[in-house]
Amino acid sequence: MAKTFIKTTGAISAGTSSVTFIDGTSDVVFDNTYSAYEFHWTGLHPENDNADFGFQVNAAGGSGFNELITAAMYRVENAESGTYTSLGGASGGEDQTQGDGLQKMFDRVDYAADSGAAGILTIYDPSNTAHIKHFFSRMNSIHSDSFTMKCIVGGYINSGDPADQPAIDEIEFKFDTGDIDAGEIRMYGVS
């Protein structure tokens, strides 16, 4: 798999409510040029403690980031103290079944100065109008209760109408509460 760099946000300024990549704007290519697109984030830091990080997409010709998503989260946790470990599904609210809300890729990110999050989201064949669009994310961060958490989320984007699966050409990243305080997100085409 070859990756082609498309665009970066550069250092995200404190007080940024969301980050979007929209096909055709500011040198963004989010169309049928590549079979998949990856978004990499590093040093991601929330303004508020216990913030959940996620994404939502908009279909070509749509109005608003509210497409239907079905997804499941799986996570692994280990406390700094070594007194707590966990392996299993989401604790609630991270999974969606044909939901149109923010698809969480991580929950309760710590906002302490030495904390942050890093991860990758891959969206497969977003411009295909014959089928649903699959995605897969993996993210690691310091949880707000001082333990590391690895979250894996898989799912698909579906218009709800099998005969009408519009292309996806916009994506938005944000925290569910408060702004993005710092970080960087990069977009790549995968061929």
C-alpha positions in Angstrom: 0.0 0.0 0.0 1.5 3.3 -1.1 0.5 6.4 0.7 0.4 9.9 -0.8 0.4 12.9 1.4 -2.5 15.2 0.6 -2.8 17.9 3.3 -2.1 18.7 6.9 -3.8 21.0 9.4 -0.4 22.0 10.7 -0.4 22.8 14.4 -4.0 23.2 15.5 -4.6 26.3 17.5 -6.3 26.3 20.9 -10.0 27.1 20.6 -10.5 25.2 17.3 -14.0 23.7 17.5 -13.5 21.2 14.7 -11.3 20.3 11.7 -12.8 19.5 8.3 -11.4 18.1 5.1 -13.7 18.9 2.1 -13.0 17.8 -1.4 -12.0 20.6 -3.7 -11.2 23.1 -1.0 -7.7 24.1 0.0 -6.0 21.5 -2.1 -8.0 18.6 -0.5 -8.6 15.6 -2.8 -11.3 13.3 -1.3 -12.8 11.6 -4.3 -12.1 8.5 -6.5 -8.4 9.4 -7.0 -7.5 6.8 -4.3 -9.1 3.5 -3.2 -8.9 4.6 0.5 -8.0 7.7 2.5 -6.2 7.8 5.9 -6.3 10.5 8.5 -3.4 10.5 11.0 -3.5 12.6 14.2 -0.7 13.2 16.7 -0.4 15.3 19.8 -4.2 15.7 19.9 -5.3 17.4 23.1 -8.7 18.4 24.3 -9.7 21.7 26.0 -11.9 19.8 28.5 -11.2 16.7 30.5 -13.1 13.5 29.7 -13.7 14.6 26.1 -14.6 12.0 23.5 -12.9 12.3 20.1 -14.7 11.3 16.9 -15.7 12.0 13.3 -18.8 12.5 11.1 -19.0 12.7 7.3 -21.1 14.5 4.7 -22.3 13.0 1.4 -21.7 14.7 -1.9 -24.5 17.3 -2.3 -25.6 16.8 1.4 -26.1 19.4 4.0 -24.4 18.8 7.3 -22.3 16.2 8.9 -25.1 13.7 9.7 -24.7 10.6 7.6 -25.9 7.2 9.1 -23.1 5.2 10.7 -23.1 1.7 12.2 -20.0 0.9 14.2 -18.6 -1.0 17.2 -15.7 -0.1 19.5 -13.3 -2.5 21.2 -10.8 -1.4 23.7 -7.8 -2.4 25.9 -6.9 -0.5 29.1 -4.0 -0.6 31.5 -3.6 1.7 34.6 -0.3 3.5 35.3 -0.4 1.9 38.8 -0.7 -1.6 37.4 -3.8 -2.2 39.5 -6.3 -2.2 36.7 -6.5 -3.8 33.2 -9.5 -4.3 31.0 -10.2 -5.9 27.6 -13.6 -5.7 26.0 -16.2 -3.7 24.2 -17.3 -0.1 24.7 -18.7 1.1 27.9 -21.7 2.8 26.3 -22.4 5.5 23.8 -19.5 4.7 21.6 -21.3 2.2 19.3 -23.9 3.4 16.8 -26.6 1.6 14.9 -27.7 3.7 11.9 -26.9 6.7 14.1 -26.3 10.2 12.7 -24.2 11.6 15.5 -20.5 11.9 16.1 -18.8 8.5 15.7 -16.6 8.3 18.7 -13.1 6.8 18.2 -12.0 7.3 21.8 -13.6 8.3 25.0 -12.6 10.4 28.0 -9.3 11.8 26.7 -7.2 13.4 29.5 -6.6 17.1 29.2 -3.5 17.3 31.5 -0.5 19.1 30.0 1.5 15.8 29.5 -1.4 13.9 27.9 -2.5 13.5 24.3 -3.8 11.1 21.7 -2.6 9.6 18.4 -4.3 7.5 15.9 -5.4 6.6 12.3 -8.8 6.5 10.6 -9.1 4.7 7.2 -12.2 5.2 5.0 -12.4 2.8 2.1 -13.7 3.7 -1.4 -15.6 6.8 -0.3 -16.6 7.9 -3.8 -18.3 4.6 -4.8 -22.0 5.1 -5.2 -22.9 1.4 -5.5 -22.2 0.3 -1.9 -21.7 1.4 1.7 -18.4 2.9 2.8 -16.4 0.9 5.4 -14.0 2.5 7.9 -11.6 1.4 10.6 -9.8 3.4 13.3 -7.2 2.7 15.9 -6.3 5.2 18.5 -4.2 5.3 21.7 -4.4 8.0 24.4 -4.1 8.6 28.1 -7.5 8.2 29.6 -8.7 10.8 32.1 -8.2 8.3 35.0 -4.4 7.9 34.3 -4.3 4.8 32.3 -3.5 4.1 28.7 -6.3 3.0 26.4 -6.2 1.6 22.9 -9.5 1.8 21.0 -10.3 0.1 17.8 -13.5 1.0 15.9 -14.9 -0.5 12.8 -18.1 0.1 10.9 -19.7 1.5 7.8 -21.4 4.6 6.5 -24.8 4.0 4.9 -27.4 6.3 3.5 -30.2 4.0 4.5 -31.4 3.4 1.0 -29.7 0.4 -0.8 -30.3 2.0 -4.2 -28.8 5.3 -3.2 -25.3 5.3 -1.7 -23.9 8.8 -2.3 -20.2 9.5 -2.4 -18.6 10.8 0.8 -16.5 13.9 0.1 -16.3 15.7 3.5 -15.2 14.7 7.0 -15.2 16.5 10.3 -13.2 15.7 13.4 -14.0 17.1 16.9 -14.4 16.4 20.5 -17.9 16.0 21.9 -17.3 18.7 24.5 -15.1 21.7 24.3 -12.6 22.6 21.6 -9.4 21.0 20.3 -6.6 22.5 22.3 -3.6 21.3 20.2 -2.5 18.6 17.8 -2.2 18.0 14.0 -4.2 15.9 11.5 -2.7 14.7 8.2 -4.6 13.3 5.2 -3.2 10.6 2.9 -4.4 8.9 -0.2 -3.9 5.1 -0.2 -3.4 3.2 -3.5 
